[in-house]
Amino acid sequence: MVAKIGRGQNLIGALSYNHHKVEKEKGKVLFTQKMIEAPDGSYTVAQLSRSFEPYLLANRRTEKPVLHISLNPDPNDTVSDTDYTNIAQDYMQQMGYGEQPFVVFKHTDIDRTHIHIVSVCVDEQGKKISDTFEKMRSMDACRALEMEYNLTVATEQKQKQRSQVFKPVNYSSGDVKSQMASVLRHLPQYYQFQSFGGYNALLSLFNITAEEVKGEYNGTAKQGIVYFALNEKGEKASNPFKASLFGKSAGFVQLQAYYGQSSIKLKDNPAKGNIKDKIEAAISIASNETEFKKQLLEHGINTVVRRNGEGRIYGMTFIDHESRSVWNGSQLGKNLSANIFNDWWNNGNKLQQPAQDNKDFKTDTIVKEEMNQHHNPFEFLGKEDMRHSNEESNLIEAFGGLLPQAQGEDFEETAFANRMKKKKRRKL
């Protein structure tokens, strides 16, 4: 279980954030202590805030008297409401806040069900409750609660993080924005892509597409990006999401700079020649598009083919998960351009590739045996994706294992925390 402790001045903001979840039926009040209660058992922000007023009025010199704590068990843990209530009370007691007024909210709007606690860190006399060695005491409290309630130990979870699967977006499972954010916030940290087309090819593996938008504001030209979730047919399945929802790394300006940085890094990258050799070898071995893609998938390379309405191939992109790089076919060589593959797959004219020493292009059996002997970064084999072949679906989920586990992250919560930080900086 992971605990996050936030401190601030805005009590109404903390209560409103949590109460909004309740109003949307994506959360509920689990427990209150020393709080004013309505006869019908309902709660409002104004009603809750009144219970803290005596403590805030008595506050002497504490600049940030409002506590906003979240307790986050592992997503695989099954925790009842009763256990959540007891965990909250035990945690507050161990942290020295056991006699304070506080309210416990349960959030159910993301895969990772968790609780938030809103309280104050000054007592009835206005004296600040000690926060000495707070982080250490919080970690000790979490370890004790994990043992008592049979929860997954957070340190073990961190060690297993690399083997977690980072899933493509499933629009039908809901919470699409959070799913998309899990991908968009991390991809640029792990993959090199040199153009918007290459970026979109990479996103397509996660059932996401991006579109550039242009406009004018006060006479100044503006450019931006919006994102959509895709269904199993590759069609848009969601409303557009502005890039600003997913952080600077997903925005137009940042990506333009990133394309240039990637181009410099990939210019003399030794992986380029290796990837080219593997593609040429796959062409020599394969007799059709399906076999070609399968050969490359066995070597950790996804093939993204772009076709127009008439079926003509106008773009070929290769995504190598070993070097974590994205390449257009024409960047690798004229013999790997879109026209070459269009002539082969649409017109039956297969170009004879240069003779290859295929000692590094092993058979499926050998590759699978070697993958089983070592830690395999492409270990999501066996699941089915209606939009991709079984093998391609496997690779998509496997390379997700290279990224940090982000499913279940509450990006609204992160945005709220960032807004609070900005307010603090403006006051300084």
C-alpha positions in Angstrom: 0.0 0.0 0.0 1.3 3.5 -0.9 0.4 6.6 1.1 0.5 10.1 -0.3 0.4 13.0 2.1 -0.5 16.5 0.8 -0.6 19.7 2.8 -2.3 23.0 1.8 -4.3 25.9 2.8 -7.5 25.3 0.7 -9.9 23.1 2.8 -12.8 23.8 0.4 -10.7 22.7 -2.6 -9.8 19.4 -1.0 -13.4 18.7 0.2 -14.9 19.8 -3.2 -12.5 17.5 -5.2 -13.6 14.5 -3.2 -17.3 15.4 -2.9 -17.4 15.8 -6.7 -16.5 12.1 -7.0 -19.5 11.4 -4.7 -21.8 13.5 -6.8 -20.7 11.7 -10.0 -21.4 8.3 -8.2 -17.7 7.5 -8.5 -17.1 7.7 -4.8 -18.7 7.7 -1.4 -18.2 8.8 2.2 -17.0 5.8 4.1 -16.4 7.2 7.5 -16.4 10.5 9.5 -14.9 11.3 12.9 -15.9 14.4 14.9 -17.9 15.7 11.9 -21.3 17.3 11.8 -23.8 14.9 10.4 -27.2 15.6 8.7 -30.3 13.8 9.9 -30.6 12.0 6.6 -27.0 10.9 6.5 -26.0 13.1 3.6 -23.0 15.4 3.3 -22.3 18.7 1.7 -19.0 20.6 1.3 -20.3 23.4 3.5 -21.5 21.0 6.2 -18.1 19.1 6.2 -16.1 22.3 6.3 -17.9 23.6 9.4 -16.5 20.7 11.4 -12.9 21.9 10.8 -13.6 25.7 11.4 -12.8 25.7 15.2 -9.4 24.1 14.5 -8.6 26.5 11.6 -9.7 29.5 13.7 -7.5 28.4 16.5 -4.5 27.9 14.2 -1.5 29.8 15.4 1.3 29.8 12.8 0.9 26.8 10.6 0.9 27.9 7.0 -0.5 24.7 5.5 -3.0 23.3 8.1 -5.1 21.1 5.7 -4.2 17.5 5.3 -5.2 15.5 2.1 -4.0 11.9 2.3 -4.6 9.1 -0.1 -4.1 5.4 0.8 -3.6 3.2 -2.3 -3.5 -0.6 -2.0 -2.3 -2.7 -4.9 -5.0 -3.0 -7.6 -5.0 -6.8 -7.2 -5.9 -6.5 -3.5 -9.5 -7.0 -2.5 -10.4 -4.6 0.3 -13.9 -4.3 1.8 -15.4 -1.0 2.9 -15.1 -2.2 6.5 -11.4 -2.9 6.0 -10.9 0.5 4.3 -12.6 2.2 7.2 -10.4 0.4 9.8 -7.3 1.0 7.7 -8.0 4.8 7.6 -8.6 4.9 11.4 -5.5 2.8 12.1 -3.3 4.9 9.8 -4.5 8.2 11.3 -3.9 6.9 14.8 -0.3 5.8 14.0 0.5 9.1 12.3 -0.7 11.1 15.4 -4.0 12.3 13.9 -6.2 9.8 15.7 -8.0 12.4 17.7 -8.5 14.9 14.8 -11.7 15.4 12.9 -11.5 13.7 9.5 -13.6 12.3 6.7 -12.8 9.3 4.6 -13.8 9.1 0.9 -13.6 6.0 -1.2 -12.8 6.6 -5.0 -14.1 4.1 -7.5 -13.6 6.0 -10.8 -10.4 4.2 -11.8 -9.3 0.6 -11.8 -7.3 1.2 -8.6 -9.9 1.7 -5.9 -8.4 3.8 -3.1 -9.4 6.1 -0.3 -8.8 9.8 0.5 -8.7 11.3 4.0 -9.2 15.0 4.6 -8.3 16.5 7.9 -6.3 19.2 9.6 -2.9 19.0 11.3 -3.5 21.5 14.1 -5.2 20.5 17.3 -8.1 22.3 19.2 -5.6 24.7 20.7 -4.2 25.6 17.3 -0.9 23.8 17.9 0.6 22.0 15.0 0.8 18.2 15.4 4.3 17.0 14.9 5.3 15.8 11.4 8.9 14.9 12.4 10.1 11.9 10.3 6.6 11.8 8.7 7.7 9.9 5.6 9.5 7.2 7.6 6.6 6.9 10.0 4.1 6.7 7.1 6.1 3.9 5.5 6.3 2.0 8.8 2.5 2.4 9.2 1.9 1.1 5.7 4.0 -2.0 6.2 2.2 -2.7 9.5 -1.2 -2.3 7.8 -0.2 -4.5 4.9 0.6 -7.3 7.3 -2.5 -6.8 9.4 -4.9 -6.7 6.4 -3.0 -9.2 4.2 -2.2 -6.6 1.5 0.4 -6.7 -1.2 3.7 -5.2 0.1 4.4 -2.0 -1.9 8.2 -2.7 -2.0 7.4 -6.1 -3.7 5.1 -4.3 -6.1 7.9 -2.0 -7.1 10.3 -4.9 -7.8 7.6 -6.6 -10.0 6.8 -3.4 -11.8 8.8 -4.3 -14.9 6.8 -7.4 -15.5 3.5 -5.5 -15.4 1.6 -5.3 -18.6 1.0 -1.8 -20.0 -2.3 -2.4 -21.9 -3.6 -0.8 -25.1 -6.7 1.4 -24.6 -10.0 -0.5 -24.4 -12.7 2.1 -25.1 -15.5 -0.2 -24.0 -14.2 -0.6 -20.5 -14.7 3.0 -19.6 -12.4 5.7 -18.1 -10.9 6.2 -21.5 -9.1 9.4 -20.6 -7.1 7.7 -17.8 -6.2 4.8 -20.0 -5.0 7.1 -22.7 -3.0 9.2 -20.2 -1.2 6.1 -19.0 0.2 5.7 -22.5 0.7 9.3 -23.6 2.5 10.5 -20.5 5.2 7.8 -20.8 5.8 6.9 -24.5 8.2 9.8 -25.3 10.4 8.7 -22.4 10.9 5.3 -23.9 10.7 5.5 -27.7 12.5 7.6 -30.4 10.3 8.7 -33.3 11.2 11.3 -35.9 7.9 12.6 -37.2 4.2 12.9 -36.5 3.5 9.9 -38.7 5.9 7.8 -36.8 4.4 9.0 -33.5 0.9 8.1 -34.8 2.1 4.6 -35.9 3.4 4.0 -32.4 0.1 5.2 -30.9 -1.9 2.9 -33.1 -0.5 -0.1 -31.3 -2.3 1.3 -28.2 -5.6 2.0 -30.0 -4.9 5.7 -30.0 -4.7 8.2 -32.8 -3.6 11.8 -32.9 -4.6 14.7 -35.2 -3.0 18.1 -35.6 -5.3 21.1 -35.4 -4.6 24.6 -36.6 -6.4 27.9 -35.9 -6.0 31.5 -35.1 -6.3 33.4 -31.9 -6.1 37.2 -31.7 -4.4 37.2 -35.1 -1.8 34.7 -34.1 -1.6 31.3 -35.7 -2.0 28.4 -33.2 -1.3 24.7 -33.6 -2.2 21.9 -31.3 -3.0 18.2 -31.1 -6.1 16.2 -30.1 -6.3 12.5 -29.3 -8.9 9.9 -29.9 -9.4 6.3 -28.7 -9.8 3.7 -31.5 -12.1 0.7 -31.5 -11.2 -2.8 -32.7 -11.7 -1.7 -36.3 -9.3 1.2 -36.0 -12.1 3.7 -36.1 -12.5 6.7 -33.7 -14.5 5.6 -30.7 -14.2 8.6 -28.4 -14.6 12.3 -28.3 -11.4 14.3 -28.9 -9.1 14.9 -25.9 -6.9 18.0 -25.8 -3.2 17.4 -25.5 -3.1 19.6 -22.4 -5.0 16.9 -20.5 -2.0 14.6 -20.7 0.9 17.0 -19.9 3.5 18.9 -22.0 5.1 15.8 -23.5 1.8 15.1 -25.5 1.6 18.7 -26.8 2.5 20.1 -30.3 5.5 22.2 -29.3 7.1 19.5 -27.1 6.7 16.9 -29.8 8.1 19.1 -32.5 11.3 19.5 -30.5 11.3 15.7 -29.7 11.2 14.8 -33.4 14.4 16.8 -34.0 16.1 15.3 -30.9 15.2 11.8 -32.0 16.5 12.4 -35.6 19.9 13.4 -34.2 20.0 10.4 -31.9 19.0 7.9 -34.6 21.2 9.4 -37.3 24.2 7.1 -36.5 22.3 4.5 -34.4 23.8 1.1 -35.1 20.3 -0.4 -34.7 19.3 1.0 -38.1 21.4 -1.4 -40.1 20.4 -4.3 -38.0 16.7 -3.5 -38.4 17.2 -3.1 -42.2 18.8 -6.5 -42.4 16.0 -8.1 -40.5 13.3 -6.6 -42.8 15.2 -7.6 -45.9 15.6 -11.1 -44.6 11.9 -11.3 -43.8 11.1 -10.2 -47.3 13.2 -13.0 -48.7 11.6 -15.6 -46.5 7.9 -14.5 -46.6 5.5 -15.1 -49.4 2.8 -12.6 -48.4 2.0 -9.7 -46.0 0.9 -11.9 -43.1 4.0 -14.1 -43.2 6.2 -10.9 -43.5 4.7 -9.4 -40.4 4.9 -12.6 -38.4 8.6 -13.0 -39.2 9.3 -9.5 -37.9 7.1 -9.9 -34.9 9.2 -12.8 -33.8 12.1 -10.4 -33.7 10.3 -7.6 -31.8 9.4 -5.5 -34.7 5.9 -4.2 -35.4 4.9 -3.3 -39.0 2.3 -0.5 -39.4 0.9 -0.2 -43.0 -0.9 2.9 -44.1 -3.4 2.5 -47.0 -5.6 5.0 -48.8 -9.3 4.4 -49.5 -8.5 2.4 -52.6 -6.1 0.1 -50.8 -2.9 1.6 -52.1 0.0 1.5 -49.6 1.4 5.0 -49.1 3.3 4.5 -45.8 5.3 1.8 -44.1 6.5 2.2 -40.5 8.6 -0.3 -38.5 8.7 -0.1 -34.7 11.6 -1.9 -33.2 11.0 -2.7 -29.5 14.6 -3.8 -28.8 16.1 -0.5 -29.7 12.9 1.4 -29.0 13.0 3.2 -32.2 10.4 4.0 -35.0 11.4 4.1 -38.7 9.7 4.8 -42.0 10.7 2.3 -44.6 12.2 4.9 -46.8 14.5 6.0 -44.0 16.0 2.5 -43.9 16.5 2.2 -47.7 14.8 2.8 -51.0 14.2 -0.9 -51.3 12.0 -0.7 -48.2 9.8 2.2 -49.3 6.0 2.1 -49.4 6.0 1.7 -53.2 8.0 -1.5 -53.0 5.5 -3.1 -50.7 2.6 -1.9 -52.7 3.9 -3.5 -55.8 4.5 -6.8 -53.8 1.2 -7.0 -51.9 -1.1 -5.3 -54.4 0.4 -6.2 -57.7 2.3 -9.4 -57.0 5.7 -7.9 -58.1 8.1 -8.9 -55.3 11.4 -7.0 -55.5 14.5 -9.3 -55.2 16.3 -8.2 -52.0 20.1 -8.2 -51.6 21.5 -11.6 -50.6 21.4 -11.8 -46.8 23.4 -13.8 -44.3 20.5 -14.9 -42.2 22.5 -16.3 -39.3 20.9 -13.6 -37.1 17.4 -14.2 -38.5 16.6 -17.4 -36.6 13.6 -19.6 -37.0 10.4 -19.2 -34.9 11.3 -22.2 -32.8 14.8 -21.0 -32.0 13.6 -17.5 -31.1 10.9 -18.8 -28.8 13.3 -21.2 -27.0 15.8 -18.3 -26.5 13.0 -16.0 -25.2 12.0 -18.6 -22.7 15.5 -18.9 -21.4 15.9 -15.2 -20.5 13.7 -12.4 -19.2 11.5 -11.6 -22.2 10.5 -8.0 -22.7 7.8 -9.2 -25.1 6.0 -11.5 -22.7 2.4 -10.9 -23.3 2.0 -13.8 -25.8 -1.3 -15.5 -25.9 -3.9 -12.8 -25.7 -6.2 -11.9 -28.6 -6.8 -8.4 -30.1 -9.6 -8.3 -32.7 -7.9 -5.4 -34.5 -4.5 -7.1 -34.8 -3.3 -10.7 -35.4 -2.7 -12.8 -32.3 1.1 -12.4 -32.7 0.9 -8.7 -33.2 -1.4 -8.3 -30.2 1.1 -10.2 -28.1 3.9 -7.9 -29.0 1.8 -4.8 -28.4 1.2 -5.8 -24.8 4.7 -7.1 -24.3 6.4 -3.9 -25.1 4.1 -2.3 -22.6 6.1 -4.2 -20.0 9.0 -1.9 -20.8 7.0 1.1 -19.5 6.3 1.8 -15.8 2.9 0.6 -14.6 0.5 3.5 -15.0 -2.9 1.9 -15.3 -5.1 3.0 -12.5 -3.3 6.3 -12.0 -5.8 9.1 -11.1 -4.8 11.8 -13.5 -7.6 14.1 -12.2 -5.9 13.8 -8.8 -2.5 14.6 -10.3 -4.0 17.7 -12.1 -5.6 18.8 -8.8 -2.3 18.5 -7.0 -0.5 20.5 -9.7 -3.1 23.3 -9.5 -2.5 23.5 -5.8 1.2 23.8 -6.3 0.8 26.6 -8.9 -1.4 28.5 -6.4 1.3 28.2 -3.8 4.0 29.5 -6.2 1.9 32.5 -7.1 1.6 33.4 -3.4 5.3 33.4 -2.8 
